[in-house]
Amino acid sequence: VQERSLNKAVVSTQSTGIDLQYSNSLLSEKFSVVQGLSADSEVGNSNASGILPFQCSPHSGTIKQGQSQEICVRFTPDQQDSYRDVVIVKLLNQPQETRIAVSAHAWTGSMYPVGGKTPNPSLTLHTLVPQLDSLNLESEPEEMVGSFYIFFVCSMSVEKQVFTETMQIGNCRGAGTKPELIGSKVDKGVKLSGDFVFDPLKADFGPLVKALVVNPQKGTVDAGAQATVSFQFTPPKELVELGARITFNTLLTLKGETNEQFRVNFVAEIVE
């Protein structure tokens, strides 16, 4: 899985490798690689330009006796979206083909949140968690990049009434740069790290302000890394009622190549 930032007018690329190993020491083996089958149901979104978001090279060749061949998969998105594809490797002397799933996500900035639920009808949630279409979702202001949902299933039968969920804040700036070049003279003077901060809950949420602990509430993420943020929720006694649904939200600000805001919505289901 790859994460990429769309760097304004410049199309970014990132590469990864697939290693083919051929153990037969007596023969050479010819191979071919096929990807981007538009008719395949496993293939996801495509670029607005029509150019395949995933490019493989080489597409064919010969693996010599006892050797291996690396296939480079390059990800070149031109719009913010989730992408997936299937790379099919065929060996000339073997009737069965090998399918390798590849997936990636492109963001408008270098910082990105993952782990929360997004308002996507294809999501399959835990049976105790409400479907997003039942939450009466409101459209976000234009300055908002998007929304994420954190669900707590709060069972009143457990002794410790503290429920924890997590999400990750990632930084894909510098993706595709060789690790040995990060921090070198090549990128000297360029800040590759990014920052994040969660706003405190507004006083309007009353007892919920102290019911939620965000750890850490703010921090810095190095290039190519992810930071885990935990949300600890203790249902306020005055709001606990079997079958109740408690909703509240806050803002997440990401500062990387650009400054972006996401609304993080919390939904707590009180169950037996």
C-alpha positions in Angstrom: 0.0 0.0 0.0 1.4 3.4 -0.9 0.4 7.0 0.1 1.2 9.8 -2.3 0.8 13.6 -2.2 -0.2 15.5 -5.3 2.3 18.3 -5.5 0.3 21.1 -7.1 1.0 21.1 -10.8 3.7 18.5 -10.6 2.6 14.9 -10.9 4.4 12.8 -8.3 5.5 9.2 -8.6 6.4 6.5 -6.2 7.8 3.1 -6.8 7.9 -0.2 -5.2 9.1 -3.6 -6.3 7.9 -7.1 -6.9 10.6 -9.8 -6.8 10.3 -12.8 -9.1 12.5 -15.7 -8.2 13.0 -18.7 -10.4 14.7 -21.7 -8.6 15.1 -24.1 -11.6 18.9 -24.2 -12.1 18.7 -26.0 -15.5 16.4 -23.7 -17.5 15.7 -20.0 -18.1 12.1 -18.8 -17.8 10.4 -16.1 -19.8 7.8 -13.9 -18.1 5.2 -11.3 -18.9 3.5 -8.7 -16.7 -0.1 -7.4 -17.4 -1.8 -4.7 -15.3 -4.6 -2.1 -15.7 -7.3 -4.5 -17.0 -10.2 -2.1 -17.2 -12.7 -4.9 -17.5 -11.6 -6.5 -14.3 -13.9 -5.9 -11.3 -10.9 -5.8 -9.0 -9.6 -2.7 -10.7 -10.4 0.6 -8.9 -10.4 4.3 -9.8 -8.4 5.6 -12.7 -6.7 8.9 -13.4 -8.7 11.8 -14.8 -6.2 11.9 -17.7 -6.9 8.3 -18.6 -3.3 7.3 -18.0 -2.9 4.2 -15.8 -2.1 5.2 -12.2 0.1 2.1 -11.8 2.9 1.4 -14.3 5.0 -1.8 -14.3 8.4 -2.3 -15.8 9.8 -4.3 -17.4 6.7 -5.9 -18.9 8.5 -8.9 -20.1 11.9 -10.6 -20.0 13.8 -13.7 -19.2 14.9 -14.9 -15.8 18.2 -16.7 -16.1 19.1 -19.9 -14.3 18.7 -19.5 -10.5 18.3 -15.8 -10.8 15.5 -13.3 -9.8 13.9 -10.3 -11.5 12.5 -7.3 -9.8 9.4 -5.7 -11.4 9.1 -2.0 -10.6 5.5 -0.8 -9.9 5.3 3.0 -10.2 2.3 4.9 -8.8 1.5 8.2 -10.6 -1.9 9.7 -9.5 -3.3 12.9 -10.9 -6.3 13.4 -8.5 -7.1 12.7 -4.8 -8.6 9.3 -4.6 -8.0 5.7 -3.5 -6.6 3.4 -6.2 -6.2 -0.3 -6.6 -5.2 -2.6 -9.4 -4.1 -6.2 -10.0 -0.7 -7.1 -11.4 -0.8 -10.4 -13.3 2.5 -12.2 -13.7 2.6 -15.0 -16.3 5.5 -17.5 -16.7 5.8 -19.1 -20.1 6.2 -22.7 -18.9 3.6 -22.5 -16.1 -0.1 -22.5 -17.0 -1.1 -20.8 -13.7 -0.8 -17.1 -13.5 0.0 -15.1 -10.3 -2.1 -12.2 -9.3 -0.7 -9.5 -7.0 -3.0 -6.8 -5.6 -1.6 -3.3 -5.4 -3.3 -0.3 -3.8 -2.5 3.3 -3.0 -4.1 6.6 -2.0 -3.3 10.1 -3.2 -3.9 13.2 -1.1 -3.9 16.9 -2.0 -1.3 17.5 0.7 1.6 15.7 2.3 -0.2 15.0 5.6 -3.1 12.5 5.8 -5.3 10.7 8.3 -6.1 7.0 8.1 -7.9 4.6 10.3 -11.2 6.4 10.8 -14.3 5.6 8.8 -15.2 7.8 5.9 -18.8 8.4 4.5 -18.3 5.7 1.8 -21.3 3.5 1.0 -18.9 0.6 0.3 -17.8 0.4 3.9 -18.8 -2.6 6.0 -19.0 -1.7 9.6 -19.3 -3.8 12.8 -23.0 -4.9 13.3 -23.3 -2.9 16.5 -22.1 0.3 14.8 -24.7 2.4 12.9 -24.5 2.7 9.2 -23.3 6.1 8.1 -26.4 6.9 6.1 -28.4 6.8 9.4 -26.4 9.6 11.0 -28.0 12.4 9.0 -24.7 13.6 7.6 -24.4 17.3 6.8 -22.4 18.8 4.0 -19.0 20.2 5.1 -17.9 23.8 4.5 -15.8 24.4 1.4 -12.7 24.9 3.5 -13.0 21.4 5.0 -11.1 18.7 3.2 -13.4 15.9 4.5 -14.8 14.0 7.5 -13.7 11.0 9.5 -15.7 9.0 11.9 -14.5 7.3 15.1 -17.0 4.8 16.6 -17.1 3.6 20.2 -19.2 0.6 21.1 -19.6 1.1 24.8 -20.7 -2.0 26.7 -22.2 -1.3 30.1 -21.5 -4.9 31.2 -17.7 -4.4 31.3 -16.0 -3.3 34.5 -13.7 -0.7 33.2 -15.8 2.0 31.4 -13.0 3.4 29.2 -13.2 2.7 25.5 -10.3 3.3 23.2 -10.0 3.7 19.4 -7.1 4.8 17.3 -6.2 6.4 14.0 -3.0 7.3 12.3 -1.6 10.5 11.0 0.8 10.0 8.1 3.3 12.1 6.2 4.0 11.1 2.6 6.3 14.0 1.8 9.5 12.8 0.4 7.8 9.5 -0.7 9.8 8.1 -3.6 13.0 9.7 -2.3 15.8 7.3 -1.5 16.1 6.9 2.3 19.8 7.7 2.2 19.0 11.1 0.6 16.6 12.2 3.3 18.4 14.7 5.6 21.3 14.9 3.2 22.6 18.0 1.2 20.1 17.1 -1.5 17.1 18.2 0.6 19.0 20.5 3.0 16.8 23.5 4.0 13.6 21.7 3.0 11.3 20.7 5.9 10.0 17.3 5.2 8.2 16.7 8.5 4.6 17.8 9.1 2.5 18.8 12.1 -0.9 17.9 13.4 -3.2 19.3 16.1 -6.7 18.3 17.3 -8.8 21.2 18.6 -10.2 20.7 22.2 -13.9 19.9 22.3 -16.1 23.0 22.5 -17.7 23.9 25.8 -21.1 23.4 24.1 -20.5 19.6 24.5 -20.7 19.9 28.3 -19.6 16.7 30.2 -18.2 15.3 26.9 -15.3 17.7 27.1 -13.8 15.7 30.0 -15.0 12.4 28.7 -12.6 12.3 25.7 -8.8 12.1 26.0 -6.8 12.5 22.8 -3.2 11.3 23.1 -1.2 13.0 21.7 -3.4 16.1 20.9 -0.6 17.5 18.7 2.6 16.3 17.3 5.1 16.1 14.5 5.4 13.3 11.9 8.6 12.7 10.1 8.7 12.1 6.3 7.5 8.7 5.3 6.2 7.9 8.8 2.9 7.6 10.7 2.0 8.6 14.2 -0.7 6.7 16.2 -3.3 8.8 18.0 -5.5 7.2 20.6 -9.0 8.3 21.7 -10.1 7.3 25.2 -13.8 7.8 25.8 -15.4 7.4 29.2 -19.2 7.8 28.9 -20.5 10.5 31.3 -22.9 8.9 33.8 -25.5 11.6 33.1 -25.6 10.7 29.4 -25.5 6.9 29.7 -28.7 5.2 28.7 -29.1 1.8 27.1 -29.5 2.2 23.4 -28.4 5.8 23.4 -26.2 7.3 20.7 -23.8 10.1 21.7 -22.3 12.2 19.0 -19.7 15.0 19.1 -16.9 16.3 17.0 -13.7 18.3 16.7 -11.3 19.6 14.1 -8.0 18.1 13.0 -5.5 20.5 11.4 -2.7 19.1 9.3 0.3 21.2 8.4 2.5 19.9 5.6 3.0 21.1 2.1 -0.4 22.7 2.6 -2.6 23.4 5.7 -5.8 21.3 5.7 -8.6 20.7 8.1 -10.7 17.5 8.6 -13.7 17.2 10.9 -13.4 14.2 13.2 -16.8 12.9 14.3 -17.2 10.7 17.3 -20.2 8.3 17.6 -20.6 6.4 20.9 -23.2 3.6 20.9 -24.3 2.6 24.4 -25.0 -1.2 24.5 -25.8 -3.8 27.1 
